[in-house]
Amino acid sequence: MTSRYRLLRALPAMLALAAPALCMAHTGNDAGAHHDAVSALWAGFAHPFTGVDHWAAMIAIGAWSAAGSRRVLVAPAVFAVMLVVGAMLGFMNAPMPVVEPMIACSVLVMGLLIGMRWQLPGWAAAAMAGVFALCHGIAHGLELAGPFEACSLAGMLLAALMLQGAGLALGAWAPQRPAWAQRLGGAALALFGVVLLGPFA
């Protein structure tokens, strides 16, 4: 048995063990403690990277759009716009009790779409991306609220665009790989989404 094969077999267990520590990054206000525009900008930029659920979903949106969507930029563009809308709602402390379960659902659904290589019409892809982005944005906004919210918002949007750009590059590269590799990646992502949903079951 090769080391690569052993690693692939161990991946689901590794994700399950790591998930509680990695994904619960929404623990407090990040931007409120910063008192200048530069630190708020940095806090906004860093925040999407602090939880695997956030950056996994953003990369997955880009990867799925490039590999399986008929209109490549529709879902990423809608995601970026609705992420900003959600963050602004979060700045206003909008009550949204289903935010965390919906973020977990976004990871699960994107994993299924990638793994099963499903395509959606442009309007359906846009609607799905919009709902998921709204929840991700609210989670960010609740923690980034502070005196320099515009700077935090700009940093968060830049990070989101970079992550989706990485996903688009990954999705463009994926068709050159064996089909099983894409299915395995999607299955691992979907499994991670199930683990994230565990505490809400």
N, C-alpha and C positions, 0 to 999 in steps of 0.2 A: 504494500500500500504506500503510495507516494505521499510526501509531506503535503503537497497541494490538495490531494484528495482528502486527507485527514482534516485539513483546515476547512474545506468546504463542508464536510460532515459536521464539524464542530461549530460552524457559524451560527445556526439557529440557537444553540444553547448559549453561546457567547452573547448574542443580542439579548436574550431573555435575562441573563444575569446582569448585563450592563444597563439595561433600560431604566430601572428606577433611579439610578444615580445620574444618568446622562440627560434624561428627557425632562425632569422636573426643574427646569431652569427659570420658571416664572415665580420667583420667590420674593420679589420686592421691587421698590422703585429704584431704577438705575440712573435716570437723568436728574431726578430731583436733588440729588446730592452734589451735582456739579453746578458751579456758579459762573461759568463762562461758556461762550459759544463753542470754542474748540473742544472742550471736554464733553459737552453735550453732543456735538457732532460725532465724536469718537464713540460715545456710549450708544448712540443710535446705530452706528455702523457695526459695532461689535455685537449688538443684541441678537440679531438673527443667527449668529454663530454659536450662541451660548446654549442652545437646546437642539439636540439631534432631530427632534420632531420638526422644528422650523426649517433647518437647512436641508433636511432630507426631502421634505415636501416641495421646497422651492426648486431644488435640483431635479426632482422627479417631474415637476410640471414642465420644465424645459426639455428634459430627456424624452418624455412621452410625446410632447408636441413635435419635436424634430423627427422622432422615429415612427410615430403612428397617426398623427393628426393630419388632416387634409389641408388645413390652413395653419401653418407652423406658428405664426406669431400671435394668433388670436388669443389663446389661453394665457401665454405669458404677459401680453399687454393688458388684458383685463385683470389679471392677478395683480399687476403692479398698481393699477389705478385703484382697485378695491382695497388693496393693502393700505394705501394712504387714507382712504375713507374710513376704514376700520380703525386705524391709528388715531384719527381725529375723534372718533367716537370714544375710544379708550381714554384720550386726553380729558374728555368730559365725564369720565367715570360712568359710562353707559352700562347699565346692568345687563349682563349677558351670561346667564348661568351655564349655558351649553357650550361655551367657547372651548374649554379644554377637551371635552369629548369630540367636538367637531374637528379640532386640530388632529386628534388621533385618527378620526375617520378619514381625514384628508390623506394621511400616510397610507392607511389601509387601501383606500380606493385607488390611489395612484399606483400602489404596488400591484393591484389586480389588473389595472389597465395596461401596465407595462408587461406584466407576466403573461397575460392572455393575448397581448398584442391587439387590443380592441381599439377601434377607431370610433369617434363620435362626430356628428355633424358640428359645424362651426358654432351654431347657437348653443348647443348642448355643452360643448367644451367651454364656451365663454361663461355660461351660467354656473357650471360646476366650479370653474376657477374663481369666479366672483364670490361665491358663497364661502369657499375655503379661505380665500384671501381676506375676506371681511373678518373671519374669526382670528386668523393669524394677526391681522392688524390691530384688532381690539386688545389682544394679549400683549402686543408690543406697546401700544399706547398707554395701557394701564400702568406699565412699569417705567415708561419713559417720560411721563408727564412731569413738567417742571418749568422753570422760568425761561428756558431756551428750547421750547418744543419744536419750533421750526427747524432748528439745527439738528435736533434728534431725528426729526422726520426725514430730513435730507440724508442723513447718514444711514438710516434704516432702509430708505429706498435705494440708495446706491448699493448697499450690501445685497438687497433682494435682486436687483438687476444683475449683479455679478454672479450670484448663485444660479439664477435662471440661465444666464449666459453659459455658465459651466455645464448646466444640464442640456442646453441646446447643442453644445459641442459634443457632449457624451452621446446624445441621441443621434446626431449625424454620423458618429463613428460606429454606433451599435450595429447597423445593418451589415457591416463588414465582418462582424463576429458570428460564430455559430448561433443558431436560434436558441439552443439550450442555455446559453450564457445570459441572454435577455430574460428568459423565463425564470432562471435561477435568481437573477437580481430582483425581478419583480416579486417572486415568492418570498425572498428574504425581507423585502420592504413591507409586503403585506403582513408577514408574521410579526414584524416590529410594530405595525399598526395595531394588531391584535393585542400584543403585550401592553401597548399604551392604553388600550381601552379597558384592560383588566380591572384597574381600580374603580372604574365607573359602572361595572357590570352589576 
